[in-house]
Amino acid sequence: MILLTGYAKFEYARKAVSVGQKEIHSYLIEFSREMKLRDEGKKANLSGGGHNYMKSHYMENVSLEDVACHFMLTASYCSRLIKESMGSNFTQILIEERMKELEGKV
């Protein structure tokens, strides 16, 4: 970072920068905490709701993009959350639901 100052003594500018850094650091820590909480909420929502969504739409031509759109997520982020919260990827879960239905009909 380059800092230009009109003060004769640079100490004033140095103090201003250090106070700014502390505030920025605090803000970034708080922001990180909020993002973690948001992600945990999305995981919880997706783990229950995502599985229910796939259960109710498994016979349709449902895609990962459909599920992501339903939960207002990007497809790649949705894929990662599905894997983390449900233990399997989207395709595996969809196939398992379809197989359960077929087993019930046989």
ZIMOGI-V618879 format. One record per backbone hydrogen bond with DSSP energy under -0.5 kcal/mol. NH is the residue of the N-H (numbers start at 1). CO is the residue of the C=O. E is the energy in kcal/mol with one decimal. If there is no record, write none. Layout:
nh->NH co->CO e->E
nh->NH co->CO e->E
This chain:
nh->10 co->8 e->-0.5
nh->12 co->9 e->-0.8
nh->14 co->10 e->-2.3
nh->15 co->11 e->-2.4
nh->16 co->12 e->-2.1
nh->17 co->13 e->-2.4
nh->18 co->14 e->-2.4
nh->19 co->15 e->-2.4
nh->20 co->16 e->-2.1
nh->21 co->17 e->-2.4
nh->22 co->18 e->-2.0
nh->23 co->19 e->-2.2
nh->24 co->20 e->-2.6
nh->25 co->21 e->-2.9
nh->26 co->22 e->-2.6
nh->27 co->23 e->-2.5
nh->28 co->24 e->-2.7
nh->29 co->25 e->-2.2
nh->30 co->26 e->-2.4
nh->31 co->27 e->-2.8
nh->32 co->28 e->-2.4
nh->33 co->29 e->-2.2
nh->34 co->30 e->-2.4
nh->35 co->31 e->-2.3
nh->36 co->32 e->-2.1
nh->37 co->33 e->-2.4
nh->38 co->34 e->-2.4
nh->39 co->35 e->-2.6
nh->40 co->36 e->-2.6
nh->41 co->37 e->-2.2
nh->42 co->38 e->-2.3
nh->43 co->39 e->-2.6
nh->44 co->40 e->-2.4
nh->45 co->41 e->-2.5
nh->46 co->42 e->-2.9
nh->47 co->43 e->-2.9
nh->48 co->44 e->-1.7
nh->49 co->45 e->-2.3
nh->50 co->45 e->-0.6
nh->50 co->46 e->-1.5
nh->51 co->46 e->-0.7
nh->52 co->48 e->-2.0
nh->53 co->49 e->-2.8
nh->54 co->50 e->-2.4
nh->55 co->51 e->-2.5
nh->56 co->52 e->-2.2
nh->57 co->53 e->-1.1
nh->58 co->54 e->-0.8
nh->60 co->57 e->-1.4
nh->62 co->60 e->-2.0
nh->67 co->63 e->-1.9
nh->68 co->64 e->-2.8
nh->69 co->65 e->-2.6
nh->70 co->66 e->-2.3
nh->71 co->67 e->-1.9
nh->72 co->69 e->-1.1
nh->73 co->68 e->-2.9
nh->78 co->74 e->-2.7
nh->79 co->75 e->-2.5
nh->80 co->76 e->-2.0
nh->81 co->77 e->-2.5
nh->82 co->78 e->-2.7
nh->83 co->79 e->-2.2
nh->84 co->80 e->-2.5
nh->85 co->81 e->-2.9
nh->86 co->82 e->-2.7
nh->87 co->83 e->-1.4
nh->88 co->82 e->-0.5
nh->93 co->89 e->-2.2
nh->94 co->90 e->-2.4
nh->95 co->91 e->-2.5
nh->96 co->92 e->-2.5
nh->97 co->93 e->-2.2
nh->98 co->94 e->-2.1
nh->99 co->95 e->-2.6
nh->100 co->96 e->-2.5
nh->101 co->97 e->-1.8
nh->102 co->98 e->-2.1
nh->103 co->99 e->-2.7
nh->104 co->100 e->-1.8
nh->105 co->101 e->-1.0
nh->105 co->102 e->-0.6
nh->106 co->102 e->-1.0
